[in-house]
Amino acid sequence: MEVGAKGEPTWLRDSGDRLLLLVLLAASLTGNVILGWKLRRAGGAIDPPPVGQTVPSLLGTNFAGKTEAILLRGARRPTVLYFFRPGCRWCERNAANIQALAGSRHSCYRFVAISLSDEELKPYLAAHPFAFDVYSGVSAATLKQLGVRGTPQTIVVSTEGRVMKNWSGAFTGDVGRGVESQFGVRLPGLTAERTSAE
């Protein structure tokens, strides 16, 4: 490779070559960013369904081990789907909130809890009993279609099967205020985290 007086390759001596090189680098970077975004979207989680979007009914396994359809469209009341996972510290801290919400609004809404894991489910429910139906075993494809990315997540579905509200996270901060406003309730708040000494 030839090197000029300033120690640079001779093919980079004129500003036209430099400009062309910068344009090519910028185009390559832009192409890589777009390709990465497309790959991430194809394999990653789908965004939660927007308000108004129709969502599918679910198939889940009840506590007795029987597979049942959880019908959303045509239900007598709107359905509150509460997604949780045993071992999720935010689910544990949020347990009193979802129980209080269901206790105060069960006449207007149907509540359904869906565990994302069967592991340690029975001990979890013994410690945090729900006063409404609990299911597990919902397919990963259905969870992806619903946009369930983590726990806790709460989706309110109308009797027409359309998303009315969708909150990700425990009922604190903006999520807590949104839940209280939507349902017209005052929630007890998060329970304190257990310390390692307990």
C-alpha positions as CSV (number, residue, x, y, z in Angstrom):
1,M,0.0,0.0,0.0
2,E,1.4,3.4,-1.0
3,V,1.6,6.0,1.8
4,G,1.7,9.7,1.1
5,A,3.8,12.4,2.8
6,K,1.4,12.7,5.7
7,G,1.3,9.0,6.4
8,E,-2.1,8.4,4.9
9,P,-2.9,5.9,2.1
10,T,-2.6,7.6,-1.3
11,W,-6.1,6.5,-2.3
12,L,-7.5,8.7,0.6
13,R,-5.6,11.8,-0.5
14,D,-8.3,13.7,-2.2
15,S,-11.5,14.8,-0.4
16,G,-13.7,13.2,-2.9
17,D,-12.4,9.7,-1.9
18,R,-12.9,10.6,1.7
19,L,-16.5,11.7,1.1
20,L,-17.3,8.6,-0.8
21,L,-15.8,6.4,2.0
22,L,-17.9,8.3,4.6
23,V,-21.1,7.8,2.5
24,L,-20.4,4.1,2.1
25,L,-19.8,3.7,5.9
26,A,-23.0,5.6,6.7
27,A,-25.0,3.5,4.3
28,S,-23.5,0.3,5.8
29,L,-24.3,1.4,9.3
30,T,-27.9,2.4,8.4
31,G,-28.4,-1.0,6.7
32,N,-27.1,-2.9,9.7
33,V,-29.3,-0.9,12.1
34,I,-32.4,-1.6,9.9
35,L,-31.5,-5.3,9.6
36,G,-31.0,-5.6,13.3
37,W,-34.3,-4.0,14.0
38,K,-36.1,-6.3,11.6
39,L,-34.4,-9.4,13.1
40,R,-35.3,-8.3,16.6
41,R,-38.9,-7.7,15.7
42,A,-39.2,-11.1,14.0
43,G,-37.8,-13.0,16.9
44,G,-38.6,-10.8,19.8
45,A,-41.7,-10.1,21.8
46,I,-44.6,-8.4,20.1
47,D,-45.7,-5.1,21.6
48,P,-48.8,-5.4,23.8
49,P,-52.0,-5.2,21.8
50,P,-53.3,-1.6,21.6
51,V,-56.6,-0.6,23.1
52,G,-59.4,-1.6,20.8
53,Q,-57.6,-4.6,19.2
54,T,-59.4,-8.0,19.3
55,V,-57.6,-10.7,21.2
56,P,-58.1,-14.4,21.0
57,S,-59.7,-16.7,23.6
58,L,-57.2,-18.7,25.6
59,L,-56.7,-22.4,26.4
60,G,-55.4,-23.0,29.9
61,T,-55.0,-25.7,32.4
62,N,-57.1,-25.2,35.6
63,F,-56.0,-26.1,39.1
64,A,-57.5,-29.6,38.7
65,G,-55.3,-30.2,35.7
66,K,-58.0,-30.0,33.1
67,T,-57.6,-27.9,29.9
68,E,-60.4,-25.3,29.5
69,A,-61.2,-22.6,27.0
70,I,-61.1,-19.1,28.6
71,L,-63.6,-17.3,26.5
72,L,-63.2,-13.6,26.2
73,R,-65.7,-12.6,23.5
74,G,-69.2,-13.1,24.6
75,A,-68.5,-13.2,28.4
76,R,-71.2,-11.7,30.6
77,R,-68.7,-9.2,32.0
78,P,-65.4,-7.7,30.9
79,T,-62.5,-9.9,31.8
80,V,-59.4,-8.9,33.8
81,L,-56.5,-11.2,32.8
82,Y,-53.8,-11.0,35.5
83,F,-50.5,-12.7,34.4
84,F,-48.1,-13.7,37.2
85,R,-45.3,-16.1,38.0
86,P,-44.4,-17.9,41.2
87,G,-41.0,-16.6,42.3
88,C,-41.6,-13.1,40.8
89,R,-41.0,-10.7,43.6
90,W,-43.1,-8.0,42.1
91,C,-46.0,-10.5,41.8
92,E,-45.6,-11.3,45.4
93,R,-45.5,-7.7,46.4
94,N,-48.5,-7.0,44.2
95,A,-50.7,-9.9,45.5
96,A,-52.6,-7.8,48.0
97,N,-53.5,-5.2,45.3
98,I,-54.9,-7.7,42.8
99,Q,-56.8,-9.5,45.6
100,A,-58.3,-6.2,46.8
101,L,-59.2,-5.2,43.2
102,A,-60.9,-8.4,42.5
103,G,-62.7,-8.3,45.9
104,S,-64.1,-4.9,45.3
105,R,-64.9,-5.2,41.6
106,H,-65.9,-8.9,41.1
107,S,-69.6,-7.9,40.4
108,C,-68.6,-5.8,37.4
109,Y,-65.6,-7.8,36.1
110,R,-64.6,-11.4,35.7
111,F,-61.1,-12.0,37.0
112,V,-58.8,-14.7,35.7
113,A,-55.2,-15.3,36.9
114,I,-52.8,-16.9,34.5
115,S,-49.5,-18.3,35.8
116,L,-46.6,-18.3,33.3
117,S,-45.1,-21.3,35.2
118,D,-46.4,-24.4,36.9
119,E,-43.2,-24.6,39.0
120,E,-44.0,-23.9,42.7
121,L,-47.6,-22.9,41.7
122,K,-49.3,-24.8,44.5
123,P,-47.2,-23.4,47.3
124,Y,-47.5,-19.9,45.8
125,L,-51.3,-20.1,45.7
126,A,-51.4,-21.5,49.3
127,A,-49.5,-18.4,50.4
128,H,-51.4,-16.0,48.1
129,P,-54.9,-17.5,47.4
130,F,-56.8,-15.9,44.6
131,A,-60.6,-15.7,45.0
132,F,-61.0,-16.3,41.3
133,D,-60.0,-18.8,38.6
134,V,-56.3,-19.6,38.1
135,Y,-54.9,-21.2,35.0
136,S,-51.5,-22.1,33.7
137,G,-50.2,-23.8,30.5
138,V,-51.3,-21.0,28.1
139,S,-49.2,-21.5,24.9
140,A,-46.2,-19.4,24.2
141,A,-47.7,-18.4,20.9
142,T,-50.8,-17.0,22.6
143,L,-48.8,-15.2,25.2
144,K,-46.7,-13.6,22.4
145,Q,-49.9,-12.6,20.5
146,L,-51.2,-11.0,23.7
147,G,-47.9,-9.2,24.1
148,V,-47.2,-10.7,27.5
149,R,-43.5,-10.0,28.2
150,G,-43.2,-10.2,31.9
151,T,-45.0,-10.3,35.2
152,P,-47.2,-9.0,36.6
153,Q,-49.2,-7.8,33.6
154,T,-52.9,-6.9,33.6
155,I,-55.1,-6.8,30.5
156,V,-58.7,-5.8,30.6
157,V,-60.8,-7.3,27.7
158,S,-64.3,-6.2,26.8
159,T,-67.2,-8.6,26.3
160,E,-66.6,-8.1,22.5
161,G,-63.0,-9.5,23.0
162,R,-61.3,-6.1,22.6
163,V,-58.5,-4.8,24.7
164,M,-59.8,-2.0,27.0
165,K,-56.6,-1.5,29.1
166,N,-53.1,-3.0,29.3
167,W,-50.7,-2.4,32.2
168,S,-47.2,-3.9,32.6
169,G,-45.9,-4.1,36.1
170,A,-47.0,-4.0,39.7
171,F,-49.7,-1.6,40.7
172,T,-47.4,1.2,41.8
173,G,-46.6,4.7,40.4
174,D,-48.4,5.5,37.1
175,V,-49.7,1.9,36.8
176,G,-51.2,2.0,40.2
177,R,-52.9,5.3,39.6
178,G,-54.2,4.1,36.2
179,V,-55.7,0.9,37.8
180,E,-57.3,2.9,40.6
181,S,-58.7,5.4,38.2
182,Q,-60.0,2.7,35.7
183,F,-61.7,0.7,38.5
184,G,-62.6,3.5,40.9
185,V,-60.9,1.9,43.8
186,R,-58.2,2.6,46.4
187,L,-55.6,-0.1,46.5
188,P,-53.6,-1.1,49.6
189,G,-50.2,-0.7,47.9
190,L,-47.3,-3.1,47.5
191,T,-46.3,-5.3,50.4
192,A,-42.8,-4.8,51.7
193,E,-40.0,-7.0,50.4
194,R,-38.8,-9.8,52.6
195,T,-35.4,-9.4,54.0
196,S,-32.9,-12.3,54.0
197,A,-33.2,-12.4,57.8
198,E,-36.8,-13.5,57.6
